[in-house]
Amino acid sequence: MNKCPYCDTSYNEILQTGFVGCQRCYSEIDSLKEAIKQMYGDKKHKGKKIKGESGII
């Protein structure tokens, strides 16, 4: 699918604007999934730790 059924954002719109329509776009737009996989491979987002939790930022 090249368009998100939830927010109606297309893959081409994302490429033109640089903005994803909603969180579901990542799982609904096949072309976007492939582009992200090519850019990042199998890396997973781990987020940031809050200062003080481990003492390291």
C-alpha positions as CSV (number, residue, x, y, z in Angstrom):
1,M,0.0,0.0,0.0
2,N,1.4,3.4,-0.9
3,K,-1.1,5.4,1.2
4,C,-2.0,5.3,4.9
5,P,-5.6,4.3,5.3
6,Y,-5.8,6.1,8.7
7,C,-4.5,9.6,7.8
8,D,-4.6,9.4,4.0
9,T,-0.9,10.4,3.7
10,S,0.9,9.0,0.7
11,Y,4.5,7.9,0.4
12,N,5.1,10.7,-2.2
13,E,3.8,13.3,0.3
14,I,6.2,12.1,2.9
15,L,9.1,12.3,0.5
16,Q,8.1,15.9,-0.5
17,T,7.4,17.3,2.9
18,G,9.6,15.2,5.1
19,F,6.7,14.6,7.5
20,V,5.0,11.4,8.3
21,G,1.2,11.8,8.7
22,C,0.7,9.5,11.7
23,Q,2.4,6.7,13.6
24,R,0.6,4.1,11.6
25,C,2.2,5.3,8.4
26,Y,5.3,3.3,9.4
27,S,3.4,0.0,9.4
28,E,0.9,0.8,6.6
29,I,3.0,2.2,3.8
30,D,5.2,-0.6,2.3
31,S,7.5,1.8,0.4
32,L,8.2,3.7,3.6
33,K,9.0,0.4,5.5
34,E,11.5,-0.5,2.7
35,A,13.1,3.0,2.6
36,I,13.6,2.9,6.4
37,K,15.0,-0.6,6.3
38,Q,17.5,0.4,3.6
39,M,18.6,3.5,5.6
40,Y,18.9,1.9,9.1
41,G,19.0,-1.8,8.5
42,D,18.1,-3.8,11.6
43,K,18.9,-1.0,14.1
44,K,16.3,-0.4,16.8
45,H,15.5,3.0,18.4
46,K,16.3,2.7,22.1
47,G,15.5,6.3,23.1
48,K,17.4,8.4,25.6
49,K,18.0,7.8,29.3
50,I,17.0,10.5,31.7
51,K,20.0,12.1,33.5
52,G,20.6,10.5,36.8
53,E,19.2,7.0,36.0
54,S,22.6,5.6,35.1
55,G,24.8,8.7,35.6
56,I,25.6,8.6,31.9
57,I,24.1,10.5,29.0
